[in-house]
Amino acid sequence: MNQPVLKPPEEVRPATLAEAPRSAADQPLTFALANTLVTISEPAKAQAESIRVLRTHIMAQHVDQGRRALSVCAVSPGAGCSFLAANLAVALSQVGVTTLLIDGDLRSPSLENYIRPSRPVSGLRQCLAAEDGAFNEFIQQDVLPSLSVMYSGGTPGNPQELLAGERFKTLMDHCLRDFQMTIIDTPPAMSCADARRVSSVVGYSLVVARQHQSRITDIGTLISQLQQDGARVIGTVLREA
């Protein structure tokens, strides 16, 4: 049975009629971590080790070369794009790389399934819709040591237009200055052009494929499209079915 929390006498004061119960917005914001963050929940398992190997390559060939952002893309749903983005961001933060994880999927956001806030928060949608305002207002700072998160903030009716705006470019410039690495989860490329737009602004992409599901020809087409848009594909990750 839970024991009641007793305040010291000097902290106890009589209630008045003007006082009301604290709303959810007044409560401290906390975050729950899903078991699918294998770099935390199962660090000794093969999946977590694979993420750490990928981290080593990205540290050597990307971060240490001064490249500070990366979009994570896939051809179709179910490839594991969000899983890889979330776990890679956590893995980088675990070695002290100040990392920002952005849910750039404004059509079917899923990063909240990995790091769930205790109440709804503003995010990319509100940030891009605002004409001005500090970008940090829409970023949840230090969710974990060295890891901050910008959630999607919901699904707008005009995701393509928001991402095509100048404010998205300005946001990316801000992230490149403030964080050593920014990782952006994107929607499936077969359903919309959002991933291509994000990648063209970020400049670098990592393509995720799933064994027995992703077609080699489709992956090749996506890589070609990303390159045509000016993004450099730094590699392809094949996830087991």
N, C-alpha and C positions, 0 to 999 in steps of 0.2 A: 504494500500500500504506500502511495506517495505521502511524504510528510509535508505539512504546510510550511511555507517559507515565512519566517518571522522577521520583521524589520526591527532594527534597533529603535529604541523609544524616540530618538530625535528625528527619525525619518517618518514616523507615523503621524498622520494629520487627519482630522475629521473630514469626511466627504461633504461637499456642498452641492446644492441643487444645480450649480453651473457645470459640475463635472459630469462627463459622459464616458462610457467605455471606450477604450482605445480602438480605433478602426484598424483594419488589416494594414493599411498604408502607413500607420504609425509604428507598426512592429518592426524590429530589426530584420533586414533582408538576409536570409540564409540560403544555402544551396545544398541540394541533395545529389550525391554522386551515384550513378547507375553502375551495376556490376559489369556492364559492357565497356566501361573504362578499364580495360584489362591491364593497362600499365599501372593501375593502382590496385584493382581488386585481385588480380592473379599475376603478379609480376614474374613469377617463376615459370609460367606456361609458355608454350611455343609462340602463341600469338603475340604476347607482350615482347618476347625476344625479337620477333620479326619487326615489330615497331621500333625497337631500339636500334636494330641494324639499319633500318631506313633513316632513323634520326642521325646516325653516324654519317651516312652518305650525304644527307642534306646539310649537316653541320660543315662537312669538309668542302662540298662542292657548291654550296649555296650561301649559307650564313657567313662563313669565313671569307667568302668572296665579296661580301658587302651587299648581297642580294637579300632584301628584307621582306619580301612578300611572295605568296604562293597561293594560287587557286587550286582546289581539288575538284576534278571533273570526272564525269562518267557518261557513257553513252545512254544508258537506260536505268530505270529504277532498280533497286536491289543489288547494285554492284558493291555497295559498302562505302560510298563516298563520305557520308557523315561519320560513320564509324572510324574511318581512317583519319579524317580531319580532326575529330575530337581527340583521339588517342595520340596522334602525332603532336598536337598542340600541348597536351599534358606531358608527353615525353620530353619535349623541348624545355618546358618550364621546369622539369625535374632536374635538369642540369644547369639551371640558372639563366636560361635565355628568356628575356622578358618577351612574352608572347601574347598576342591578341588573337582570339578565335572569333570569327564573324560568321553568323548564319546568313549567307547570301542567297539562300533559297527562299524567295519571297512568295513562292507558290505552294510549297508543302514543307514548311520548316520542321526540322527534327532535332536540332541541337539541344532543345529542352529535354529530350528523352535521355540525354547523357548527363547534363548538368542542369538540374531543375531548380529554378528559383522558387522561393516560398510564396511568392505572389507575382502577378503579371508585371512585367517591366517594359519600358519603352526600348526601342532598338533601332535597327536599320531603317525600317519603314518610316518611323517618326523623324529620324535624323535626315533622311533624304527629302521628306515632305516639307521640312522646316526651311524657311527662306534664309534664316541665319541661326545663330546660337552656337554655343560651345559644343564641339563634338563629344567631349568627355561626359557631357550630361547623359549620353546614350550608351555609355560603356560601363559595364560593371567591373570595377577595378579590383584586382587581387582576389578573385574568386578562390584561387589557390595561390600559393607563393609563386610569383613571377608569371601568373596566368590571369589575364582579363578576358572578358567575354562581351561581345555585342550580339544580342539576340536579334531575331528577325523583327520582333515587335508586331507580328501578325501578318496577314496576307492582304496587301492592297489590291485595288482593282486595276492598277496600272504599273505593274512591276517593271516592264520593259522601259517605260518612260522614265521612271525614277532612276533606274540604273544608267540610262542614257544621258542623264542630266549632268551639268558641270559640277554640281555639288558632290556627286559620287567621286569624281576625280580629286576634288579638294579634300574629301574625307580620306582617300587613299594617301594623299600627300601628307596629311596629318599623321596617319598611322605609321608611315615610313619614318617619320621623324621621332615619334614617341616610343616605338617598339622595335626591338631587334628583329622580330619576325611576326608577320601578320599572315594568318592562314584563313582562307575563305572557303567555306562549303558552298557548293553551287547545285542548282537543280539539274536533272538529266538533260543532256544536250539534244537528245532526240525529240524532246517535247517543246523546246523553246530555245531562243538564242541568248538567254541570260548568261549562261556559262561562258559563251564566247565574248560577250561584252565585258564581263568581269575580268576575264583573262587578258583581254586586250589592254585594259587599264593597268592591271597588276604587272603584266609583262612576263610572268612565269607560271607554268601549269604543271600539275602532276595528274596523270590520267589513271583512273582506277578501273580494273576489269575483274570479272568474276568467272572462275573456271566453269565450263560447261554452260555458260549463259551468254557471255559477251562474245560477239562475233569478231573475228580478226579484221574482216573488211570494214566493219563499222568503227572499230577502234582506229584503223588507219585513216578513215575518212575524218573522224574527229580531230586527230592529230594534224592532218593537213589543213583543216579549217582553222584550228587555233593558230597554226603557223602563218596562214594567210592573213589573219587578223593582227599579226605582229607579236604574238606570244611565243615564248620559247618553251617547249615541252622538255622538262628536265628528266623525265622518266615515266615508266608505266609500272604500276603495281598490280600483280595478279593475286586475287584473293581466292582461297579454296571455296568450293561450293558448300 
